[in-house]
């Protein structure tokens, strides 16, 4: 039998497991997951490609909502699809069990019957390490309640980073806002894009040197940087974001190279890059920051 | 409507929402890190940009990144009033042991 024909055979476990009810498509899943989401981050599985893999995985636990199946409990090996750092999470849970799961649906939006279905998903193995996100403690309180009612024991393992400030050691992500508003003394204020700012820089300003001349900072739009510049930025990014996330933070703050370039090299991205001037006359990239004025391309944010 | 847009809906219509995914340094020259954000702020200030800059922090990076951002913005802007960074949302992450012998 050829490899292709073998691949066409659907494993019998999959047929039995998924019963007569259809699984929701990714767009419906994403809509239901975020219907009442008042946080800044999207909930659930973020990638349609990963979603396809997850619903075919016989280890994925589904619940029936309105006669359609929704993936609610998934293996950690799919963690990246929800922003988790898979290896780090397995390490963090290693002293508990090797059966590491993620909640892939907001439990606080389930009705009583659906919560009962979720509890049943924990029973086959009767032991797992469970990662989930918590906004205003809405998930932890509900999950605790339903496990208590079912008589299933649970214990939180702290995810803390001792390097964080006192009171901030619990693994979390914070969205910050900083507003800078022009005064009236320069006349009428109009809405500008980053491209407008770049045009102003191109026409009226020059790169900025430090007083000692040892470093220079430039501005450029993401769609104008060279492949070499983009690779240099990736080189620094790839190293530093591991440090920033911390060893005990389950979420990966680091994009793949492909996703990094999707945000970096756009017409809506402005990059401020600082280079150290070397004795041989070359410049070495030491740091950069980038700004995006098209909020819609930030796929992990609502 | 995006969370960031909703959050800034009270801002005047000339304010541009901007997200910055990161302040990235090679680690060996960290004193240069504020230069890039400061230069952006200086040019944006001179160009006439009013903006609401949004960015994410972990519980670790929040220890220093907001201070760098606020200091660099305030030092660079001549025409712009800068409000200090504030937290507008927080998501925490949990790990529970369920059904094991130790629980």
Interface residues (C-beta under 8 A of the other chain):
Chain A: X39 X40 X41 X89 X92 X93 X96 X97 X122 X125 X126 X127 X128 X129 X130 X131 X132 X133 X134 X135 X139 X140 X143 X147 X152 X153 X154 X155 X156 X157 X159 X161 X163 X164 X165 X168 X169 X170 X171 X172 X173 X174 X175 X176 X177 X178 X179 X180 X181 X182 X183 X185 X186 X189 X190 X191 X192 X193 X194 X196 X197 X200 X201 X204 X205 X208 X210 X215 X217 X219 X233 X236 X237 X239 X240 X241 X243 X244 X245 X246 X249 X250 X251 X253 X263 X270 X272 X273 X274 X276 X285 X286 X287 X288 X289 X290 X291 X292 X293 X295 X296 X298 X301 X302
Chain B: X2 X3 X4 X5 X7 X8 X11 X12 X13 X14 X15 X16 X17 X18 X19 X20 X21 X22 X23 X24 X25 X26 X27 X28 X29 X30 X32 X33 X35 X36 X37 X38 X39 X40 X41 X42 X43 X44 X45 X46 X47 X48 X49 X50 X51 X52 X53 X54 X55 X56 X57 X58 X59 X60 X61 X62 X63 X66 X69 X70 X73 X77 X79 X80 X81 X82 X83 X84 X85 X86 X87 X88 X89 X90 X91 X92 X93 X94 X95 X96 X97 X98 X99 X100 X101 X102 X103
